[in-house]
């Protein structure tokens, strides 16, 4: 073993071999934990023997932790089964889980025991944690929200589960080359995930295509087509310092041996003999496959239906299994035992699928099936962007899901009849309110309309967003069902987003509050306010922030090769690359800053506030302008960072492959973060909450949850700029009418890019989106030009504020102190009480 790492000259394998390999699955004692880790390395092996490098140590450690999680999962499942509470089932196409090891041992309160155990085996916990790959089950805020919600459900001891898909290759792994962003398949399952438990007994058939048979009694049955099997994988989700461990159940698509045509295979027709196996593999291959082609649209629709059908069959099976006494359970009980939450429109097909299962499989009448469905299902809206409100081609739907289209058409017909009989005043609105848009050029099914018509509750995810939904997007529905609409401002888990990712700052908070109860009662942070001017707290706070900045600087050097100065202002914008999120405004501001620095004399430069601007996020593979923005950020960085006159005062860094683990490094080290979307376009945002919780100040617009963050932390501690949501429509009209007068600084920044200062790449198509007054992809729809001057002015105020270190630290402390409202524990407690009507169900 010549290549094996050593500790004090002793091979790690030899150190490990001195610890007995014995099973102690539930132990909290370091020596016994070390034995249990060794037991897994030896008796549940995945690698050759005689190897105990960090990678092998990670898998054995994870399996040791999983022993404890499995025991708690089993106890939780048995307890829910016995007490039969009403249970929530959260359906989401995305979960952005991040790494599980730190979170699991932190929530189980055994991190110190595991650190000691690994030391006995010749390893450091920090090094082992780094071996884990992020689970590639999501992309952006939607998926991360779902993961925060699961953490809070478990911590609050709520009877609740998540359902999702087990994507093998996620969205993509982002690498940056001279050409810009390149996409590679995620490799998180190339070996295996130690956290998931496959349930070979939990398998459901899911049908596609086929046709509808009408029986002599008038009942209908969906038959033929192709049938794929959904196999369950459970990922245990532990609550913080509680026995409750709930499940994220992920579905894998499988074909069975009977679907393999042996005759064709032996005849040399290898591809056609495995056709169904290949189609099954496509379903869970990637998140959001490209949908420019009909086959792409069919695959996306297949994914959505696969999630809904498998999950509902599982929910119904559990509903039946938990009954007391003789005879079948009455279906009228279903809504008092089951709450289904649709996370955005992706799982909308749960509505017609639950109807189909009740009508065709359980033989209920329409009225009873509709009553059960509409009392069980609720819908969360996450966007007001028209392109994100899903609309599926009716022809594609009829082809893939013929029975569901019959059901949707019947729901629509009855809804329209109800409007015409009870609300004749809405006659001229029927075409926009109904579910089926029968425009002969492009007939579609409007999924958001189907959700609003069918769900018992519809909620937005920040106060401003919910107000816009009620006043604009769903205004006519509000007049029909005034009590159906609610707000549930998003939240984040304080465990992952402060306690575990910034332990130094957490310890300081605990010390000054004289309690660690803030970890599950985030409102207690408000008590930091009285210490905001205390010099001792400010000194400790500053030193914790500096430790995080130094760690981040090392990370940036490692992944980009760029050296950044921890004494400069760390300014970060990380989120999906999208024109409405306005990374373009940020980089135009950076270009303007660079140009002004170049024009200064050296002594003038020395008086400026040094700044490191970091931008990260993935641009969807087919979103050309977003990819151009990524390229521009990298091109600007290449010039600025190598310019000896300026690079002590400004660095511009693109952080590649943004994911949860990268966020856990960036957010604690950030001092200013940019949440600068066009007002009225970001439903909520949750990274703004993570930054604010970590004492990072925000420069932002009055959009999404920024509005509420500013209210909570105080207007003086928020750098506000830009148009407000109610001003935006008029500003767009003014632009169309040629009334926009650009600020000379804005023109200067664009011209500097056009001059070739950042290379020869043709940025004209990107800059063109900011030019003209109207037309597709032109006319600056996202108001970058309008907001640029107020953005630059506010950035100058940031520079000034940062020079006063004492004032900045006070603002930073007040930012954390005002973040109590933004715990996902608060959000989930509100969902539980006001939408799901479920009660706590702690394992005794």
Protein Blocks (a to p, Z undefined) as FASTA:
>chain_A
ZZbcceehiafklmmmmpccdddfkbcbfklmmmmmmmmmmmmccbdehiacfklmmmmm
mmmmmmmmmmmmmmmmmmmmmnopaddddddfbdcebjaklmmmmmnopmmmmmmmmmmn
opafklmmmmpccddfbfblmlmmmmmmmmmmmmnopacdddddddfklmbdcdddfkbp
addddfklmmbcfkbccdfklccdddeehiddddfkopacdeehidddddddddddddeh
iabdcddddddddddfklpcfklmmnopamlmmmmmmmmmmmmmpghiafkbmklmmmmm
mmmmmmmmmmmmmmmmmmmmmpgcedjddfklmmmmbccddehjklmmmmmmmmmmmmmm
nopafklmmmmmmmmpccddfbfbfklmccddfklmmmmmmmlmmmmmmmmmmmmmmmmm
mmmmlmmmmmmmmmbdcbfklgcddfklmmmmmpmbdcdfbfklmmmmmmmmmmmmmmmm
mmlpccddddddfklmmmmmmmmlmmmmmmmnopaklmmmmklmmmmmmmmmpmklmmmm
mmmmmmmmmmmmmmmmmmnopacdfkbccddddddddfklommmmmmmmmmmmmmmmmpc
fklmmmpccdddddeddddfklmklmmmmmmmmmmmmmmmmmmklmmmbccdddehiafk
lmmmmmmmpcbdcdfbcehkamnopmlmmmmmnopacddddehjllmmmmmnopklccce
djdfklmmmmmmmmmnopaccdfklmmmmmmmmnopnojbdfklmmmmmgcjbdehihil
nommmmmmmmmmmmmmmmmmmmmmmlmmmmmmmmmmmmmmmpfklmmmmmmmmmnopacd
ddZZ
